[in-house]
Amino acid sequence: MMMILLFTSLFVIVAILTFFRNVLLAMIAGVIGIFRKNKKDTPNEPKVRRSTKRKKKIYADNEGEYVDYEEVK
């Protein structure tokens, strides 16, 4: 009986600590987000989104590109 009470108590303590850690991280992320948003929003500069992923070819070098066509009878 004592072991069950001990494990239950440890589980509750870990759950509470995890909750407070998540709340603290959310608050920190919110504060950082406010400063980043204010820094990026300048009225005279155009907004440009850049993708970090490069597009890769899906065909081999010895193959041609796919061309969409419609058969005419």
Stockholm file with secondary structure:
# STOCKHOLM 1.0

chainA/1-73         MMMILLFTSLFVIVAILTFFRNVLLAMIAGVIGIFRKNKKDTPNEPKVRRSTKRKKKIYADNEGEYVDYEEVK
#=GR chainA/1-73 SS CHHHHHHHHHHHHHHHHHHHHHHHHHHHHHHHHHHHHHHHCCTTSCCCCCCSSCCCCSSCTTSCCCCCCCCCC
#=GC SS_cons        CHHHHHHHHHHHHHHHHHHHHHHHHHHHHHHHHHHHHHHHCCTTSCCCCCCSSCCCCSSCTTSCCCCCCCCCC
//
